[in-house]
Amino acid sequence: MSSKNNEYWKTRDGELYADQQRVRRAAGNDNYARQEQWLAGFVAERHQALGRPVKVLDFGVGFGRLAHVLVV
């Protein structure tokens, strides 16, 4: 990662990203909601099939937009 790119991400917090998501949802973009619904359903199906909580690895490639879907 270039130092300029690295510095950009070090000076940002998740609030900017959360604001972006709110604006997109308010504008009628339901892509994020559909992704969240799919993920929640997939995890629930795996939980049912396995009979135990599902382990998920998140290796930090974003702001954690889907983290709330995985918290039980």
NORPEZI-V863223 format. One record per run of one state. SS is the DSSP state (~ for helix, > for strand, _ for the rest). FROM is the first residue (numbers start at 0). LEN is the number of residues. Records with the same first field share a line. If there is no record, write none. Layout:
SS=FROM-LEN  FROM-LEN
This chain:
_=0-2  10-3  26-4  50-16  70-2
~=2-8  13-13  30-20  66-4
